[in-house]
Amino acid sequence: MKDLIIRGGHNIDPTMVEAAFERHPAVSAAVAVSQPDAYAGEVVACYFALASNCTATVDEITAAAKDHITERPAWPKNVYVVDAMPMTVVGKIYRPALRADAAARVLESLLKSVAGGTLLSVTIEPGGKRGLEATVMLRSASEDLQRAVSAELDKFVLGYRIEVDDTR
């Protein structure tokens, strides 16, 4: 998986963003990943874990980090606090899981507005030619709704498939 984030032609090194967040004493670990964006292709999403017994707010930490991120396109569009980072069996942070989570957050929100109650789930898996594969599960969806969902998904750089579960 690639670590470089490409936002509208800007190549963003995630280590710059991570270092800016980790400068804050309340942050124990930070990871910047790409998040699909219909306009820019990718934007920066940053995940961080708080050090034990720290109570800093997301806004406070984000504002402090932005002071140390020299490129405006590298400023995270979304920031998420996690209890713990996903880890590989050898003890490294598993970035693909965070990329998949960032994509799922964007797509779920968007597709709820398009599909409403017919949206059952959005599952994102690392892999495929484009780095992420989405599976969208709809309940009893008409062909028009499936086309509308496809039209929204086509705006993103990821592979996808739409499944319909008529049994629910």
One Martini backbone bead per residue (centre of mass of N, CA, C, O) as a GRO file, in nm:
protein
  168
    1MET     BB    1   0.099   0.035   0.018
    2LYS     BB    2   0.048   0.358   0.009
    3ASP     BB    3   0.147   0.669   0.173
    4LEU     BB    4   0.106   0.867  -0.026
    5ILE     BB    5  -0.056   1.180  -0.070
    6ILE     BB    6  -0.295   1.285  -0.328
    7ARG     BB    7  -0.382   1.632  -0.359
    8GLY     BB    8  -0.447   1.774  -0.636
    9GLY     BB    9  -0.114   1.722  -0.704
   10HIS     BB   10  -0.026   1.689  -0.411
   11ASN     BB   11   0.249   1.576  -0.237
   12ILE     BB   12   0.208   1.391   0.070
   13ASP     BB   13   0.375   1.350   0.365
   14PRO     BB   14   0.275   1.188   0.649
   15THR     BB   15   0.514   1.250   0.849
   16MET     BB   16   0.458   1.551   0.886
   17VAL     BB   17   0.182   1.520   1.023
   18GLU     BB   18   0.259   1.328   1.250
   19ALA     BB   19   0.474   1.510   1.384
   20ALA     BB   20   0.282   1.743   1.455
   21PHE     BB   21   0.100   1.575   1.648
   22GLU     BB   22   0.339   1.448   1.830
   23ARG     BB   23   0.419   1.723   1.973
   24HIS     BB   24   0.197   1.671   2.146
   25PRO     BB   25   0.172   1.560   2.476
   26ALA     BB   26  -0.118   1.400   2.432
   27VAL     BB   27   0.029   1.233   2.209
   28SER     BB   28   0.126   0.899   2.129
   29ALA     BB   29  -0.013   0.871   1.831
   30ALA     BB   30   0.024   0.913   1.465
   31VAL     BB   31  -0.184   0.893   1.156
   32ALA     BB   32  -0.156   0.940   0.809
   33VAL     BB   33  -0.412   0.933   0.556
   34SER     BB   34  -0.599   0.851   0.298
   35GLN     BB   35  -0.898   1.013   0.165
   36PRO     BB   36  -1.154   1.006  -0.012
   37ASP     BB   37  -1.224   1.244  -0.290
   38ALA     BB   38  -1.421   1.385  -0.532
   39TYR     BB   39  -1.227   1.633  -0.601
   40ALA     BB   40  -0.906   1.555  -0.502
   41GLY     BB   41  -0.915   1.226  -0.447
   42GLU     BB   42  -0.739   1.322  -0.189
   43VAL     BB   43  -0.710   1.332   0.165
   44VAL     BB   44  -0.640   1.415   0.488
   45ALA     BB   45  -0.616   1.179   0.754
   46CYS     BB   46  -0.618   1.176   1.118
   47TYR     BB   47  -0.482   0.965   1.363
   48PHE     BB   48  -0.519   0.949   1.727
   49ALA     BB   49  -0.361   0.896   2.042
   50LEU     BB   50  -0.383   0.917   2.370
   51ALA     BB   51  -0.238   0.971   2.642
   52SER     BB   52  -0.232   0.895   2.945
   53ASN     BB   53  -0.418   1.124   3.128
   54CYS     BB   54  -0.544   1.285   2.886
   55THR     BB   55  -0.760   1.596   2.783
   56ALA     BB   56  -0.742   1.682   2.508
   57THR     BB   57  -0.857   1.826   2.228
   58VAL     BB   58  -0.898   1.809   1.899
   59ASP     BB   59  -0.880   2.113   1.840
   60GLU     BB   60  -0.618   2.168   1.994
   61ILE     BB   61  -0.435   1.966   1.843
   62THR     BB   62  -0.489   2.066   1.555
   63ALA     BB   63  -0.393   2.358   1.590
   64ALA     BB   64  -0.102   2.285   1.673
   65ALA     BB   65  -0.031   2.123   1.416
   66LYS     BB   66  -0.077   2.345   1.194
   67ASP     BB   67   0.179   2.513   1.283
   68HIS     BB   68   0.368   2.249   1.152
   69ILE     BB   69   0.220   2.274   0.870
   70THR     BB   70   0.334   2.413   0.572
   71GLU     BB   71   0.103   2.278   0.403
   72ARG     BB   72  -0.222   2.322   0.338
   73PRO     BB   73  -0.295   2.045   0.191
   74ALA     BB   74  -0.194   1.883   0.463
   75TRP     BB   75  -0.430   1.939   0.606
   76PRO     BB   76  -0.660   1.796   0.778
   77LYS     BB   77  -0.994   1.723   0.720
   78ASN     BB   78  -0.970   1.474   0.921
   79VAL     BB   79  -1.017   1.384   1.274
   80TYR     BB   80  -0.922   1.098   1.480
   81VAL     BB   81  -0.997   0.919   1.768
   82VAL     BB   82  -0.817   0.657   1.932
   83ASP     BB   83  -0.743   0.414   2.154
   84ALA     BB   84  -0.604   0.232   1.921
   85MET     BB   85  -0.386   0.102   1.712
   86PRO     BB   86  -0.348  -0.083   1.452
   87MET     BB   87  -0.182  -0.402   1.437
   88THR     BB   88   0.059  -0.600   1.370
   89VAL     BB   89   0.230  -0.889   1.450
   90VAL     BB   90   0.510  -0.697   1.465
   91GLY     BB   91   0.412  -0.393   1.579
   92LYS     BB   92   0.278  -0.232   1.352
   93ILE     BB   93   0.114  -0.006   1.194
   94TYR     BB   94  -0.205  -0.048   1.022
   95ARG     BB   95  -0.287   0.147   0.761
   96PRO     BB   96  -0.511   0.004   0.591
   97ALA     BB   97  -0.727   0.022   0.816
   98LEU     BB   98  -0.741   0.334   0.819
   99ARG     BB   99  -0.813   0.378   0.524
  100ALA     BB  100  -1.076   0.216   0.536
  101ASP     BB  101  -1.212   0.387   0.754
  102ALA     BB  102  -1.205   0.658   0.606
  103ALA     BB  103  -1.376   0.564   0.366
  104ALA     BB  104  -1.628   0.468   0.520
  105ARG     BB  105  -1.708   0.742   0.641
  106VAL     BB  106  -1.762   0.884   0.372
  107LEU     BB  107  -1.957   0.678   0.228
  108GLU     BB  108  -2.179   0.650   0.437
  109SER     BB  109  -2.269   0.942   0.439
  110LEU     BB  110  -2.333   0.968   0.137
  111LEU     BB  111  -2.522   0.708   0.099
  112LYS     BB  112  -2.744   0.794   0.298
  113SER     BB  113  -2.838   1.037   0.118
  114VAL     BB  114  -2.915   0.844  -0.128
  115ALA     BB  115  -3.042   0.559   0.015
  116GLY     BB  116  -3.097   0.551   0.301
  117GLY     BB  117  -3.272   0.272   0.424
  118THR     BB  118  -3.129   0.082   0.197
  119LEU     BB  119  -2.878   0.100   0.362
  120LEU     BB  120  -2.680  -0.145   0.521
  121SER     BB  121  -2.371  -0.132   0.396
  122VAL     BB  122  -2.011  -0.053   0.436
  123THR     BB  123  -1.727  -0.210   0.288
  124ILE     BB  124  -1.372  -0.199   0.349
  125GLU     BB  125  -1.088  -0.305   0.154
  126PRO     BB  126  -0.788  -0.387   0.104
  127GLY     BB  127  -0.712  -0.345  -0.240
  128GLY     BB  128  -0.661  -0.371  -0.549
  129LYS     BB  129  -0.587  -0.148  -0.800
  130ARG     BB  130  -0.679   0.114  -0.599
  131GLY     BB  131  -0.648  -0.005  -0.276
  132LEU     BB  132  -0.973  -0.011  -0.272
  133GLU     BB  133  -1.269  -0.199  -0.158
  134ALA     BB  134  -1.615  -0.177  -0.212
  135THR     BB  135  -1.913  -0.275  -0.026
  136VAL     BB  136  -2.256  -0.245  -0.115
  137MET     BB  137  -2.549  -0.276   0.084
  138LEU     BB  138  -2.878  -0.337  -0.028
  139ARG     BB  139  -3.229  -0.288  -0.002
  140SER     BB  140  -3.436  -0.323  -0.241
  141ALA     BB  141  -3.313  -0.209  -0.516
  142SER     BB  142  -3.335  -0.019  -0.764
  143GLU     BB  143  -3.195   0.067  -1.058
  144ASP     BB  144  -3.186   0.371  -0.998
  145LEU     BB  145  -3.039   0.349  -0.728
  146GLN     BB  146  -2.790   0.199  -0.829
  147ARG     BB  147  -2.705   0.426  -1.022
  148ALA     BB  148  -2.673   0.646  -0.805
  149VAL     BB  149  -2.456   0.501  -0.643
  150SER     BB  150  -2.254   0.468  -0.875
  151ALA     BB  151  -2.218   0.770  -0.934
  152GLU     BB  152  -2.087   0.832  -0.660
  153LEU     BB  153  -1.852   0.619  -0.669
  154ASP     BB  154  -1.716   0.729  -0.939
  155LYS     BB  155  -1.577   0.983  -0.783
  156PHE     BB  156  -1.384   0.760  -0.685
  157VAL     BB  157  -1.069   0.601  -0.595
  158LEU     BB  158  -1.230   0.297  -0.633
  159GLY     BB  159  -1.346  -0.002  -0.577
  160TYR     BB  160  -1.669  -0.169  -0.660
  161ARG     BB  161  -1.975  -0.310  -0.514
  162ILE     BB  162  -2.318  -0.408  -0.560
  163GLU     BB  163  -2.557  -0.526  -0.326
  164VAL     BB  164  -2.859  -0.724  -0.291
  165ASP     BB  165  -3.094  -0.768  -0.008
  166ASP     BB  166  -3.414  -0.919  -0.013
  167THR     BB  167  -3.437  -1.059   0.289
  168ARG     BB  168  -3.473  -0.782   0.478
   0.00000   0.00000   0.00000
